Amino acid sequence: MTTGEQIQTAPALDRKKSSFRRIRWGELIIETIIRLAGISAIFIIALIFFFLVREGLSAILDIPLRQIFASRWYPIEGLYGIMPLLVGTLIVTAGAIIMAVPLGLISAIYLGELAPTWLRETLKPLIEILAGIPSIVLGFLGWVVLAPIIQHAGASTGLVAFTGSLLLAYMSLPTIISISEDALYAVPKDFRDGALAIGATKWQTIRRVVLPAARSGIVIAVMLGVGRAIGETMAVLMVTGNAANIPYLGPGMFFSPVRTMTATIAAEMGEVAQGSLHYSVLFLIGIVLFMITFTINSLAARFVGKQVSRRSGGQL
């Protein structure tokens, strides 16, 4: 290479080095922003938990544990047993998940594996729009429309746990369907082609190949649906009857009025004196609700982590 050619290529090398430095600085900035976002999310959750513990500390110290988990909630007489609220929350949530999970998975399988492209592209945005309907609107519709139907079907009153379960199932469906369908869509096409090539039917391919491959995403969808159901406030406040008692545990429990933990906090927080024992107990309920949600999410994350590590080990 001559001296003239070296002089001509030097500016090009300088431009490449400058471009590389700009890309590197851009990557560092993006990584820093992502890292700060993750740290801030953890910090905010820790602050929320600290605030709940600080406000609920009086109830934790002043009320024995056996009284906190007693079977009567009657704050006027100083009875703060949260067991009826816990049972009501579990009943309503269980009913919602029993209805929402099978229907959501079937809908996701149809959209992701069976529906034509034009129908999928039409229905998927419509389903995601349903998640944006305010819960107060759904609660009002449940109170005006759904409750009379359930009462006419034979229930003593339409404001029962089953009404709340129906509403929560409807509110959880968009999350379950959308995320499950995304998980199914992310399964490589080669998996399907390989199964079909060895003689598997369409349904066998879905059941034995696609669903196991998308299992971690489906579990996340179900857990998010559970969290949506447990954390809902206004809809269950309006349609579950707000009866703080433990119903007879059996098939008929879904047709009994109940009261959830979130509904109790929403209904009574504005009526209690700040700093009172009743006020502190409401924050204690928030702590219990926080721990339930945290446990569910931790179990889901652990399950997904095991699935990913197992898949990685199988590939190795």
C-alpha positions in Angstrom: 0.0 0.0 0.0 1.4 3.4 -1.0 1.6 6.4 1.3 -1.2 8.1 -0.7 -3.5 5.1 -0.1 -2.7 5.2 3.6 -3.6 8.9 3.8 -6.9 8.2 1.9 -8.0 5.4 4.3 -7.1 7.2 7.5 -10.2 9.4 7.5 -12.4 6.3 6.9 -10.8 4.5 9.9 -11.4 7.6 12.0 -15.0 7.7 11.0 -15.4 4.0 11.9 -13.8 4.5 15.3 -16.0 7.5 16.0 -19.1 5.6 14.9 -18.2 2.7 17.2 -17.7 5.1 20.1 -21.1 6.6 19.5 -22.7 3.2 19.4 -20.9 2.1 22.6 -22.0 5.3 24.5 -25.5 4.8 23.3 -25.5 1.2 24.6 -24.1 2.4 27.9 -26.9 5.0 28.2 -29.6 2.5 27.4 -28.2 -0.1 29.8 -28.0 2.6 32.6 -31.6 3.6 32.0 -32.8 0.0 32.1 -30.8 -0.7 35.2 -32.2 2.5 36.9 -35.7 1.5 35.9 -35.3 -1.9 37.5 -33.8 -0.6 40.7 -36.4 2.1 41.0 -39.2 -0.5 40.6 -37.7 -2.6 43.5 -37.2 0.5 45.6 -40.8 1.6 45.1 -42.1 -1.8 46.1 -39.9 -1.7 49.2 -41.3 1.7 50.1 -44.9 0.5 49.7 -44.2 -2.5 51.9 -42.4 -0.2 54.5 -45.4 2.2 54.5 -47.9 -0.7 55.0 -45.8 -2.1 57.9 -45.4 1.3 59.5 -49.1 2.0 59.4 -50.1 -1.5 60.4 -47.5 -1.9 63.1 -50.0 -0.9 65.9 -52.3 -3.7 65.0 -49.5 -6.2 64.8 -48.3 -5.2 68.3 -51.6 -4.7 70.0 -53.8 -7.5 68.7 -52.8 -11.2 69.3 -52.4 -13.3 66.2 -55.3 -15.6 67.1 -57.6 -12.6 67.3 -56.4 -11.3 64.0 -57.3 -14.6 62.3 -60.5 -15.0 64.2 -63.8 -15.6 62.5 -65.6 -12.3 63.3 -65.1 -8.9 61.8 -67.1 -6.4 63.8 -64.9 -3.3 64.4 -67.6 -1.5 66.4 -67.1 -4.0 69.2 -63.4 -4.3 68.7 -63.5 -7.6 66.8 -61.0 -7.6 64.0 -60.9 -11.2 62.8 -59.9 -11.1 59.1 -60.7 -14.7 58.4 -64.1 -13.9 56.8 -62.5 -11.4 54.5 -59.7 -13.8 53.6 -62.2 -16.6 52.9 -64.4 -14.3 50.9 -61.4 -13.2 48.8 -60.4 -16.8 48.1 -63.9 -17.9 47.2 -64.5 -15.1 44.7 -61.0 -15.5 43.2 -61.2 -19.3 43.0 -64.5 -19.0 41.2 -63.1 -16.4 38.7 -60.0 -18.5 38.0 -62.1 -21.7 37.5 -64.1 -19.9 34.8 -61.4 -17.7 33.3 -58.4 -20.1 32.9 -60.0 -22.8 30.7 -62.0 -20.3 28.6 -58.9 -18.1 28.3 -56.6 -20.9 27.2 -59.2 -22.3 24.7 -59.6 -18.8 23.2 -55.8 -18.3 23.1 -55.3 -21.7 21.3 -58.0 -20.8 18.8 -56.5 -17.3 18.1 -53.0 -18.5 17.9 -53.3 -21.9 16.2 -56.7 -22.3 14.4 -58.1 -18.9 13.5 -57.3 -17.4 10.1 -54.9 -14.5 10.0 -57.6 -11.8 9.3 -59.8 -13.0 12.2 -56.8 -13.1 14.6 -55.8 -9.6 13.6 -59.4 -8.4 14.2 -60.1 -10.2 17.4 -56.8 -9.7 19.2 -57.1 -5.8 19.4 -60.7 -6.1 20.5 -59.8 -8.4 23.3 -57.1 -6.1 24.5 -59.5 -3.2 24.4 -61.7 -5.0 26.9 -59.0 -4.7 29.5 -59.4 -1.0 29.4 -63.0 -0.9 30.5 -63.1 0.8 34.0 -64.0 -1.6 36.8 -66.6 0.7 38.2 -68.5 0.5 34.9 -68.3 -3.3 35.0 -69.4 -3.3 38.7 -72.4 -1.1 37.8 -73.4 -3.4 34.9 -73.1 -6.4 37.2 -75.2 -4.8 39.8 -78.0 -3.7 37.4 -77.9 -6.5 34.8 -76.1 -9.6 36.2 -77.4 -9.6 39.8 -81.1 -9.7 38.8 -80.4 -12.6 36.4 -78.7 -14.6 39.1 -81.4 -13.9 41.6 -84.1 -15.0 39.1 -82.1 -18.2 38.5 -82.7 -19.2 42.1 -80.3 -17.4 44.4 -81.7 -15.6 47.4 -80.0 -12.4 46.3 -78.1 -11.5 43.2 -75.3 -9.9 45.2 -73.3 -13.0 46.0 -69.8 -14.4 45.5 -70.8 -16.0 42.1 -71.7 -12.6 40.7 -68.3 -11.3 41.7 -66.6 -14.3 40.3 -68.3 -13.8 36.9 -67.1 -10.2 36.8 -63.6 -11.0 37.8 -63.5 -13.8 35.3 -64.5 -11.4 32.6 -61.9 -8.9 33.8 -59.1 -11.5 33.8 -59.9 -13.0 30.4 -58.2 -10.2 28.3 -54.9 -10.7 30.2 -55.0 -14.5 30.1 -56.0 -14.6 26.4 -53.5 -11.9 25.2 -50.4 -13.2 27.0 -51.1 -16.8 26.4 -51.7 -16.2 22.7 -48.4 -14.3 22.6 -46.6 -17.2 24.2 -48.1 -19.6 21.7 -47.2 -17.3 18.8 -43.6 -17.2 20.0 -43.2 -21.0 19.6 -41.0 -21.5 16.5 -42.7 -22.7 13.4 -40.1 -25.4 13.0 -41.6 -27.2 16.1 -45.0 -27.4 14.4 -43.5 -28.4 11.0 -41.4 -31.2 12.6 -44.4 -32.6 14.5 -46.6 -32.6 11.4 -43.8 -34.1 9.3 -43.6 -37.2 11.5 -47.4 -37.8 11.2 -48.9 -35.9 14.2 -52.3 -34.4 13.7 -53.0 -30.7 14.2 -54.5 -31.3 17.7 -51.6 -33.6 18.7 -49.1 -30.9 17.6 -50.9 -28.3 19.7 -51.2 -30.6 22.8 -47.9 -32.3 22.7 -45.6 -29.7 21.2 -46.9 -26.1 21.2 -48.5 -26.1 24.6 -45.5 -27.6 26.5 -43.1 -25.2 24.6 -45.3 -22.2 25.7 -45.9 -23.4 29.2 -43.9 -20.7 31.0 -45.7 -17.9 29.1 -49.1 -19.5 29.9 -48.2 -19.8 33.6 -47.3 -16.1 33.6 -50.6 -15.3 32.0 -52.6 -17.3 34.5 -50.7 -15.7 37.5 -51.3 -12.2 36.1 -55.0 -13.1 35.8 -55.0 -14.3 39.4 -53.3 -11.1 40.5 -55.9 -9.1 38.6 -58.7 -11.0 40.3 -57.3 -10.7 43.9 -56.5 -7.0 43.6 -59.8 -5.9 42.1 -61.8 -3.6 44.4 -64.7 -1.6 43.0 -66.5 -4.4 41.1 -66.5 -6.9 44.0 -67.4 -4.1 46.4 -70.6 -3.5 44.4 -71.8 -7.0 43.6 -70.7 -9.5 46.3 -73.1 -8.4 49.1 -70.4 -7.2 51.5 -71.4 -9.7 54.2 -68.3 -10.3 56.5 -69.1 -13.8 57.4 -67.7 -17.3 56.5 -70.2 -19.1 54.3 -70.8 -22.8 54.6 -67.9 -24.4 52.6 -69.5 -26.3 49.8 -71.0 -25.8 46.3 -73.5 -23.4 47.8 -70.8 -21.0 49.0 -70.6 -19.3 45.7 -74.2 -18.2 46.1 -73.7 -16.6 49.6 -72.9 -13.0 50.2 -69.2 -12.4 51.0 -66.8 -9.6 51.6 -63.3 -9.4 50.2 -60.2 -7.8 51.7 -59.9 -5.1 49.0 -63.6 -4.2 49.4 -63.2 -3.9 53.1 -60.3 -1.5 52.7 -62.2 0.6 50.2 -65.4 0.7 52.2 -64.0 1.5 55.6 -60.8 3.5 55.0 -62.7 6.8 54.6 -64.8 6.3 57.8 -62.1 5.5 60.3 -60.0 8.0 62.3 -56.4 8.2 61.2 -54.1 6.5 63.7 -56.8 4.5 65.3 -56.6 0.7 65.8 -59.3 0.2 63.2 -57.2 2.3 60.8 -54.1 0.2 61.6 -56.0 -3.1 61.0 -57.0 -2.0 57.5 -53.3 -1.6 56.7 -52.7 -5.0 58.2 -55.2 -6.4 55.7 -53.2 -4.7 53.0 -50.0 -6.4 54.3 -51.7 -9.8 54.1 -53.0 -9.0 50.6 -49.5 -7.9 49.6 -47.9 -11.1 51.0 -50.5 -13.3 49.1 -49.8 -11.5 45.8 -46.0 -11.7 46.4 -46.2 -15.4 47.2 -48.2 -16.1 44.0 -45.7 -14.1 41.9 -42.7 -15.8 43.5 -44.1 -19.3 42.9 -44.8 -18.3 39.3 -41.3 -16.9 38.8 -39.8 -20.1 40.4 -41.8 -22.3 38.1 -40.8 -20.3 35.0 -37.2 -20.4 36.1 -37.2 -24.2 36.4 -38.8 -24.5 33.0 -36.2 -22.3 31.4 -33.3 -24.1 33.1 -34.7 -27.5 32.2 -35.1 -26.4 28.6 -31.5 -25.0 28.6 -30.2 -28.3 30.0 -32.1 -30.3 27.4 -30.5 -28.2 24.6 -27.1 -28.6 26.1 
